[in-house]
Amino acid sequence: MKVLIATEKPFAPVAVKGIKETFDMAGYACETLEKYTEKAQLLAAVADCQGLIVRSDIIDAEVMDAAPELKIIVRAGAGYDNIDLAAATARKIVVMNTPGQNANAVAELVIGLLIYTMRQRFNGKSGSELMGKKMGLMAFGAVAQNVARIAKGMGMDVSSYSPLNRPQKIIDAGFHVHESLEALFHYNDIVSLHCPATPQTIGSIGYDQLMCMKPNSILVNTARAEVIDEEGLLKAMEERQDLRYITDIKMKRHDEAVEKLGDRYVFTPKKMGAQTAEANINAGLAAAQEIVDFIEDGVKKCQVNH
């Protein structure tokens, strides 16, 4: 059994060490392909592997065809839209993710970016506090649940709308459930997106949603760039000079957004949600264990394709 860790954006060395130790104990060979710059490098590296661990790396049909022995792909993280699930299913390759392993890291980033933004980027001017603000969460998965936990501890009024039909989870956690996306945007001072990119959510947040937000509201996106209708967002924010947009995913129309929105567009140079030592280690070790459990015992608990 040979496993490849293919990461254009590498794991921390301590995470790689732990992953390799997991495979050593199982008697598996493990190789790494880090910071690669061309797809051809990935195609060559996967040729004889049966397992594959990736982060945000694009794994499409061409990559799978280059790995005829491939049995399992694990995305070390929650989102898996970088993997062609249909192609994997057609080739009888199991695809898994590691839900929850990065959740606290992303949640802390949300709160950190909000504090930075609401305190005027620490430029010396008077800002405002999170305590008492109404915060709405779109979806209520692991990341949103961690955001809710931290926000509640800071004295915020937390509510949620789940397009994935999870109202009972929201109720059980003690938070208000919105009946519609429009209600979520209308009610809250801050709306934070935590939904995957699906046919239902892609391009779902744009002009209409932002225009119904309260005065001086903030939209936060640490989920996926694809859920934003950038044209609609830019149009709304030009008309509503009081709105702000925070993200760790630079917009495709980034230069235009910087020019038109100025300081109201807050972004990180690279996607930062899972960029902590703890999340890096947690996701990597979980990915390795999922491969071992699948190969040895057929465990498919985190399978995302069927």
LUMMILUM-612003 format. One record per residue (C-alpha): x, y, z; residue number from 1. Coordinates in steps of 0.05 Angstrom, whole numbers, padded with zeros to 5 digits. Example, Ala and Ser with C-alpha at 12.3 -4.5 7.8 and 13.67 -1.06 7.14 Angstrom:
<rs>
<r xx="00246" yy="-00090" zz="00156" pos="1"/>
<r xx="00273" yy="-00021" zz="00143" pos="2"/>
</rs>
This chain:
<rs>
<r xx="00000" yy="00000" zz="00000" pos="1"/>
<r xx="00029" yy="00067" zz="-00021" pos="2"/>
<r xx="00000" yy="00135" zz="-00002" pos="3"/>
<r xx="00019" yy="00202" zz="-00032" pos="4"/>
<r xx="00013" yy="00268" zz="00005" pos="5"/>
<r xx="00005" yy="00317" zz="-00052" pos="6"/>
<r xx="00003" yy="00388" zz="-00026" pos="7"/>
<r xx="00019" yy="00450" zz="-00067" pos="8"/>
<r xx="00009" yy="00486" zz="00000" pos="9"/>
<r xx="00046" yy="00439" zz="00047" pos="10"/>
<r xx="00027" yy="00413" zz="00115" pos="11"/>
<r xx="00071" yy="00436" zz="00173" pos="12"/>
<r xx="00131" yy="00390" zz="00182" pos="13"/>
<r xx="00103" yy="00364" zz="00248" pos="14"/>
<r xx="00039" yy="00344" zz="00213" pos="15"/>
<r xx="00077" yy="00307" zz="00158" pos="16"/>
<r xx="00117" yy="00271" zz="00212" pos="17"/>
<r xx="00053" yy="00249" zz="00247" pos="18"/>
<r xx="00020" yy="00227" zz="00182" pos="19"/>
<r xx="00081" yy="00185" zz="00163" pos="20"/>
<r xx="00083" yy="00154" zz="00232" pos="21"/>
<r xx="00010" yy="00133" zz="00224" pos="22"/>
<r xx="00027" yy="00099" zz="00158" pos="23"/>
<r xx="00091" yy="00068" zz="00185" pos="24"/>
<r xx="00051" yy="00034" zz="00240" pos="25"/>
<r xx="00003" yy="00006" zz="00188" pos="26"/>
<r xx="00061" yy="-00017" zz="00144" pos="27"/>
<r xx="00045" yy="00031" zz="00087" pos="28"/>
<r xx="00095" yy="00067" zz="00044" pos="29"/>
<r xx="00086" yy="00143" zz="00043" pos="30"/>
<r xx="00114" yy="00196" zz="-00004" pos="31"/>
<r xx="00105" yy="00271" zz="-00007" pos="32"/>
<r xx="00098" yy="00319" zz="-00065" pos="33"/>
<r xx="00102" yy="00390" zz="-00037" pos="34"/>
<r xx="00101" yy="00459" zz="-00069" pos="35"/>
<r xx="00095" yy="00430" zz="-00139" pos="36"/>
<r xx="00087" yy="00480" zz="-00195" pos="37"/>
<r xx="00061" yy="00439" zz="-00253" pos="38"/>
<r xx="00005" yy="00388" zz="-00260" pos="39"/>
<r xx="00053" yy="00341" zz="-00295" pos="40"/>
<r xx="00090" yy="00333" zz="-00230" pos="41"/>
<r xx="00026" yy="00310" zz="-00196" pos="42"/>
<r xx="00008" yy="00263" zz="-00253" pos="43"/>
<r xx="00076" yy="00229" zz="-00248" pos="44"/>
<r xx="00074" yy="00224" zz="-00172" pos="45"/>
<r xx="00005" yy="00190" zz="-00168" pos="46"/>
<r xx="00021" yy="00136" zz="-00219" pos="47"/>
<r xx="00031" yy="00079" zz="-00170" pos="48"/>
<r xx="-00005" yy="00102" zz="-00107" pos="49"/>
<r xx="-00068" yy="00071" zz="-00077" pos="50"/>
<r xx="-00083" yy="00128" zz="-00028" pos="51"/>
<r xx="-00079" yy="00203" zz="-00036" pos="52"/>
<r xx="-00082" yy="00260" zz="00015" pos="53"/>
<r xx="-00092" yy="00331" zz="-00011" pos="54"/>
<r xx="-00110" yy="00400" zz="00014" pos="55"/>
<r xx="-00137" yy="00450" zz="-00037" pos="56"/>
<r xx="-00103" yy="00414" zz="-00095" pos="57"/>
<r xx="-00146" yy="00402" zz="-00157" pos="58"/>
<r xx="-00159" yy="00328" zz="-00167" pos="59"/>
<r xx="-00197" yy="00318" zz="-00232" pos="60"/>
<r xx="-00209" yy="00260" zz="-00280" pos="61"/>
<r xx="-00140" yy="00268" zz="-00311" pos="62"/>
<r xx="-00106" yy="00259" zz="-00244" pos="63"/>
<r xx="-00148" yy="00197" zz="-00229" pos="64"/>
<r xx="-00134" yy="00167" zz="-00297" pos="65"/>
<r xx="-00060" yy="00175" zz="-00282" pos="66"/>
<r xx="-00069" yy="00133" zz="-00219" pos="67"/>
<r xx="-00100" yy="00067" zz="-00241" pos="68"/>
<r xx="-00090" yy="00035" zz="-00172" pos="69"/>
<r xx="-00121" yy="00092" zz="-00133" pos="70"/>
<r xx="-00173" yy="00069" zz="-00082" pos="71"/>
<r xx="-00183" yy="00129" zz="-00036" pos="72"/>
<r xx="-00173" yy="00205" zz="-00036" pos="73"/>
<r xx="-00178" yy="00245" zz="00028" pos="74"/>
<r xx="-00185" yy="00320" zz="00029" pos="75"/>
<r xx="-00153" yy="00345" zz="00093" pos="76"/>
<r xx="-00206" yy="00396" zz="00108" pos="77"/>
<r xx="-00281" yy="00403" zz="00104" pos="78"/>
<r xx="-00293" yy="00429" zz="00034" pos="79"/>
<r xx="-00282" yy="00382" zz="-00024" pos="80"/>
<r xx="-00304" yy="00420" zz="-00086" pos="81"/>
<r xx="-00232" yy="00415" zz="-00111" pos="82"/>
<r xx="-00244" yy="00340" zz="-00124" pos="83"/>
<r xx="-00286" yy="00314" zz="-00182" pos="84"/>
<r xx="-00333" yy="00269" zz="-00144" pos="85"/>
<r xx="-00369" yy="00243" zz="-00206" pos="86"/>
<r xx="-00303" yy="00222" zz="-00237" pos="87"/>
<r xx="-00283" yy="00188" zz="-00172" pos="88"/>
<r xx="-00348" yy="00151" zz="-00166" pos="89"/>
<r xx="-00344" yy="00128" zz="-00238" pos="90"/>
<r xx="-00275" yy="00099" zz="-00223" pos="91"/>
<r xx="-00298" yy="00068" zz="-00157" pos="92"/>
<r xx="-00252" yy="00113" zz="-00117" pos="93"/>
<r xx="-00276" yy="00132" zz="-00047" pos="94"/>
<r xx="-00270" yy="00206" zz="-00030" pos="95"/>
<r xx="-00270" yy="00230" zz="00042" pos="96"/>
<r xx="-00260" yy="00294" zz="00079" pos="97"/>
<r xx="-00241" yy="00311" zz="00151" pos="98"/>
<r xx="-00300" yy="00351" zz="00178" pos="99"/>
<r xx="-00291" yy="00392" zz="00240" pos="100"/>
<r xx="-00215" yy="00388" zz="00243" pos="101"/>
<r xx="-00206" yy="00460" zz="00218" pos="102"/>
<r xx="-00270" yy="00487" zz="00248" pos="103"/>
<r xx="-00243" yy="00524" zz="00308" pos="104"/>
<r xx="-00187" yy="00555" zz="00267" pos="105"/>
<r xx="-00236" yy="00583" zz="00217" pos="106"/>
<r xx="-00283" yy="00607" zz="00272" pos="107"/>
<r xx="-00227" yy="00645" zz="00307" pos="108"/>
<r xx="-00208" yy="00677" zz="00241" pos="109"/>
<r xx="-00280" yy="00702" zz="00232" pos="110"/>
<r xx="-00280" yy="00735" zz="00300" pos="111"/>
<r xx="-00210" yy="00762" zz="00291" pos="112"/>
<r xx="-00226" yy="00794" zz="00224" pos="113"/>
<r xx="-00290" yy="00824" zz="00253" pos="114"/>
<r xx="-00253" yy="00856" zz="00311" pos="115"/>
<r xx="-00200" yy="00882" zz="00263" pos="116"/>
<r xx="-00253" yy="00912" zz="00218" pos="117"/>
<r xx="-00299" yy="00940" zz="00271" pos="118"/>
<r xx="-00240" yy="00973" zz="00307" pos="119"/>
<r xx="-00223" yy="01011" zz="00243" pos="120"/>
<r xx="-00163" yy="00967" zz="00227" pos="121"/>
<r xx="-00131" yy="00993" zz="00291" pos="122"/>
<r xx="-00117" yy="01060" zz="00257" pos="123"/>
<r xx="-00128" yy="01101" zz="00320" pos="124"/>
<r xx="-00200" yy="01121" zz="00304" pos="125"/>
<r xx="-00259" yy="01101" zz="00347" pos="126"/>
<r xx="-00292" yy="01036" zz="00328" pos="127"/>
<r xx="-00347" yy="00992" zz="00356" pos="128"/>
<r xx="-00354" yy="00928" zz="00396" pos="129"/>
<r xx="-00382" yy="00859" zz="00380" pos="130"/>
<r xx="-00420" yy="00853" zz="00445" pos="131"/>
<r xx="-00494" yy="00863" zz="00434" pos="132"/>
<r xx="-00490" yy="00857" zz="00358" pos="133"/>
<r xx="-00536" yy="00809" zz="00321" pos="134"/>
<r xx="-00497" yy="00756" zz="00283" pos="135"/>
<r xx="-00530" yy="00710" zz="00232" pos="136"/>
<r xx="-00497" yy="00646" zz="00207" pos="137"/>
<r xx="-00514" yy="00617" zz="00139" pos="138"/>
<r xx="-00512" yy="00542" zz="00151" pos="139"/>
<r xx="-00497" yy="00509" zz="00217" pos="140"/>
<r xx="-00441" yy="00459" zz="00207" pos="141"/>
<r xx="-00378" yy="00451" zz="00248" pos="142"/>
<r xx="-00348" yy="00519" zz="00232" pos="143"/>
<r xx="-00414" yy="00557" zz="00244" pos="144"/>
<r xx="-00424" yy="00520" zz="00310" pos="145"/>
<r xx="-00355" yy="00543" zz="00333" pos="146"/>
<r xx="-00369" yy="00614" zz="00311" pos="147"/>
<r xx="-00435" yy="00612" zz="00350" pos="148"/>
<r xx="-00399" yy="00587" zz="00412" pos="149"/>
<r xx="-00347" yy="00643" zz="00410" pos="150"/>
<r xx="-00398" yy="00697" zz="00391" pos="151"/>
<r xx="-00445" yy="00676" zz="00447" pos="152"/>
<r xx="-00388" yy="00680" zz="00496" pos="153"/>
<r xx="-00375" yy="00752" zz="00473" pos="154"/>
<r xx="-00447" yy="00771" zz="00487" pos="155"/>
<r xx="-00472" yy="00770" zz="00415" pos="156"/>
<r xx="-00543" yy="00753" zz="00394" pos="157"/>
<r xx="-00533" yy="00692" zz="00349" pos="158"/>
<r xx="-00582" yy="00663" zz="00298" pos="159"/>
<r xx="-00578" yy="00619" zz="00237" pos="160"/>
<r xx="-00610" yy="00598" zz="00172" pos="161"/>
<r xx="-00590" yy="00530" zz="00145" pos="162"/>
<r xx="-00600" yy="00515" zz="00071" pos="163"/>
<r xx="-00581" yy="00444" zz="00088" pos="164"/>
<r xx="-00644" yy="00433" zz="00129" pos="165"/>
<r xx="-00612" yy="00430" zz="00198" pos="166"/>
<r xx="-00660" yy="00473" zz="00239" pos="167"/>
<r xx="-00663" yy="00423" zz="00296" pos="168"/>
<r xx="-00588" yy="00429" zz="00307" pos="169"/>
<r xx="-00596" yy="00504" zz="00312" pos="170"/>
<r xx="-00654" yy="00497" zz="00360" pos="171"/>
<r xx="-00617" yy="00446" zz="00402" pos="172"/>
<r xx="-00558" yy="00493" zz="00408" pos="173"/>
<r xx="-00605" yy="00546" zz="00435" pos="174"/>
<r xx="-00604" yy="00595" zz="00377" pos="175"/>
<r xx="-00660" yy="00627" zz="00336" pos="176"/>
<r xx="-00676" yy="00596" zz="00268" pos="177"/>
<r xx="-00691" yy="00640" zz="00208" pos="178"/>
<r xx="-00743" yy="00613" zz="00159" pos="179"/>
<r xx="-00710" yy="00644" zz="00098" pos="180"/>
<r xx="-00644" yy="00672" zz="00072" pos="181"/>
<r xx="-00678" yy="00740" zz="00066" pos="182"/>
<r xx="-00697" yy="00739" zz="00139" pos="183"/>
<r xx="-00625" yy="00723" zz="00158" pos="184"/>
<r xx="-00598" yy="00784" zz="00121" pos="185"/>
<r xx="-00654" yy="00830" zz="00143" pos="186"/>
<r xx="-00649" yy="00815" zz="00218" pos="187"/>
<r xx="-00573" yy="00815" zz="00232" pos="188"/>
<r xx="-00518" yy="00866" zz="00238" pos="189"/>
<r xx="-00468" yy="00814" zz="00215" pos="190"/>
<r xx="-00479" yy="00755" zz="00168" pos="191"/>
<r xx="-00425" yy="00701" zz="00164" pos="192"/>
<r xx="-00427" yy="00649" zz="00108" pos="193"/>
<r xx="-00410" yy="00577" zz="00125" pos="194"/>
<r xx="-00442" yy="00538" zz="00068" pos="195"/>
<r xx="-00407" yy="00494" zz="00016" pos="196"/>
<r xx="-00407" yy="00510" zz="-00058" pos="197"/>
<r xx="-00465" yy="00470" zz="-00086" pos="198"/>
<r xx="-00513" yy="00481" zz="-00144" pos="199"/>
<r xx="-00561" yy="00512" zz="-00093" pos="200"/>
<r xx="-00511" yy="00560" zz="-00062" pos="201"/>
<r xx="-00465" yy="00581" zz="-00119" pos="202"/>
<r xx="-00479" yy="00654" zz="-00135" pos="203"/>
<r xx="-00534" yy="00657" zz="-00082" pos="204"/>
<r xx="-00507" yy="00718" zz="-00045" pos="205"/>
<r xx="-00510" yy="00782" zz="-00084" pos="206"/>
<r xx="-00548" yy="00846" zz="-00096" pos="207"/>
<r xx="-00616" yy="00828" zz="-00066" pos="208"/>
<r xx="-00587" yy="00800" zz="-00002" pos="209"/>
<r xx="-00540" yy="00858" zz="00012" pos="210"/>
<r xx="-00592" yy="00911" zz="-00004" pos="211"/>
<r xx="-00638" yy="00884" zz="00051" pos="212"/>
<r xx="-00584" yy="00887" zz="00104" pos="213"/>
<r xx="-00589" yy="00935" zz="00163" pos="214"/>
<r xx="-00550" yy="01000" zz="00163" pos="215"/>
<r xx="-00475" yy="00991" zz="00175" pos="216"/>
<r xx="-00479" yy="00916" zz="00166" pos="217"/>
<r xx="-00421" yy="00868" zz="00152" pos="218"/>
<r xx="-00419" yy="00807" zz="00107" pos="219"/>
<r xx="-00365" yy="00755" zz="00124" pos="220"/>
<r xx="-00344" yy="00699" zz="00076" pos="221"/>
<r xx="-00294" yy="00647" zz="00099" pos="222"/>
<r xx="-00332" yy="00592" zz="00062" pos="223"/>
<r xx="-00324" yy="00591" zz="-00014" pos="224"/>
<r xx="-00315" yy="00647" zz="-00065" pos="225"/>
<r xx="-00366" yy="00615" zz="-00111" pos="226"/>
<r xx="-00425" yy="00630" zz="-00065" pos="227"/>
<r xx="-00416" yy="00704" zz="-00079" pos="228"/>
<r xx="-00447" yy="00738" zz="-00140" pos="229"/>
<r xx="-00390" yy="00789" zz="-00146" pos="230"/>
<r xx="-00426" yy="00834" zz="-00195" pos="231"/>
<r xx="-00486" yy="00838" zz="-00150" pos="232"/>
<r xx="-00443" yy="00849" zz="-00088" pos="233"/>
<r xx="-00404" yy="00905" zz="-00119" pos="234"/>
<r xx="-00467" yy="00939" zz="-00145" pos="235"/>
<r xx="-00500" yy="00936" zz="-00076" pos="236"/>
<r xx="-00439" yy="00962" zz="-00040" pos="237"/>
<r xx="-00432" yy="01020" zz="-00088" pos="238"/>
<r xx="-00504" yy="01039" zz="-00074" pos="239"/>
<r xx="-00498" yy="01025" zz="00001" pos="240"/>
<r xx="-00436" yy="01061" zz="00025" pos="241"/>
<r xx="-00449" yy="01035" zz="00096" pos="242"/>
<r xx="-00437" yy="00962" zz="00080" pos="243"/>
<r xx="-00372" yy="00923" zz="00090" pos="244"/>
<r xx="-00347" yy="00857" zz="00062" pos="245"/>
<r xx="-00296" yy="00813" zz="00099" pos="246"/>
<r xx="-00265" yy="00751" zz="00067" pos="247"/>
<r xx="-00204" yy="00707" zz="00067" pos="248"/>
<r xx="-00217" yy="00692" zz="-00006" pos="249"/>
<r xx="-00195" yy="00749" zz="-00052" pos="250"/>
<r xx="-00250" yy="00766" zz="-00102" pos="251"/>
<r xx="-00239" yy="00749" zz="-00175" pos="252"/>
<r xx="-00254" yy="00823" zz="-00188" pos="253"/>
<r xx="-00204" yy="00841" zz="-00133" pos="254"/>
<r xx="-00173" yy="00902" zz="-00164" pos="255"/>
<r xx="-00241" yy="00931" zz="-00182" pos="256"/>
<r xx="-00265" yy="00918" zz="-00110" pos="257"/>
<r xx="-00204" yy="00953" zz="-00080" pos="258"/>
<r xx="-00215" yy="01013" zz="-00126" pos="259"/>
<r xx="-00290" yy="01019" zz="-00114" pos="260"/>
<r xx="-00296" yy="00997" zz="-00041" pos="261"/>
<r xx="-00231" yy="01018" zz="-00009" pos="262"/>
<r xx="-00228" yy="01000" zz="00065" pos="263"/>
<r xx="-00298" yy="00971" zz="00064" pos="264"/>
<r xx="-00268" yy="00909" zz="00029" pos="265"/>
<r xx="-00226" yy="00871" zz="00080" pos="266"/>
<r xx="-00187" yy="00811" zz="00054" pos="267"/>
<r xx="-00128" yy="00767" zz="00070" pos="268"/>
<r xx="-00074" yy="00756" zz="00016" pos="269"/>
<r xx="-00086" yy="00680" zz="00017" pos="270"/>
<r xx="-00141" yy="00635" zz="00044" pos="271"/>
<r xx="-00126" yy="00634" zz="00119" pos="272"/>
<r xx="-00182" yy="00596" zz="00153" pos="273"/>
<r xx="-00144" yy="00531" zz="00165" pos="274"/>
<r xx="-00075" yy="00563" zz="00171" pos="275"/>
<r xx="-00059" yy="00546" zz="00243" pos="276"/>
<r xx="-00010" yy="00494" zz="00269" pos="277"/>
<r xx="-00066" yy="00459" zz="00307" pos="278"/>
<r xx="-00114" yy="00454" zz="00248" pos="279"/>
<r xx="-00057" yy="00433" zz="00202" pos="280"/>
<r xx="-00039" yy="00375" zz="00248" pos="281"/>
<r xx="-00110" yy="00355" zz="00264" pos="282"/>
<r xx="-00132" yy="00351" zz="00191" pos="283"/>
<r xx="-00070" yy="00315" zz="00168" pos="284"/>
<r xx="-00072" yy="00262" zz="00223" pos="285"/>
<r xx="-00147" yy="00252" zz="00213" pos="286"/>
<r xx="-00136" yy="00242" zz="00138" pos="287"/>
<r xx="-00082" yy="00190" zz="00150" pos="288"/>
<r xx="-00125" yy="00152" zz="00200" pos="289"/>
<r xx="-00185" yy="00152" zz="00153" pos="290"/>
<r xx="-00142" yy="00118" zz="00099" pos="291"/>
<r xx="-00118" yy="00065" zz="00148" pos="292"/>
<r xx="-00188" yy="00052" zz="00174" pos="293"/>
<r xx="-00215" yy="00047" zz="00104" pos="294"/>
<r xx="-00162" yy="-00001" zz="00078" pos="295"/>
<r xx="-00160" yy="-00045" zz="00140" pos="296"/>
<r xx="-00234" yy="-00045" zz="00160" pos="297"/>
<r xx="-00274" yy="-00014" zz="00103" pos="298"/>
<r xx="-00295" yy="00046" zz="00146" pos="299"/>
<r xx="-00328" yy="00100" zz="00103" pos="300"/>
<r xx="-00355" yy="00146" zz="00157" pos="301"/>
<r xx="-00331" yy="00210" zz="00122" pos="302"/>
<r xx="-00345" yy="00189" zz="00050" pos="303"/>
<r xx="-00372" yy="00247" zz="00008" pos="304"/>
<r xx="-00384" yy="00210" zz="-00058" pos="305"/>
<r xx="-00431" yy="00152" zz="-00069" pos="306"/>
</rs>
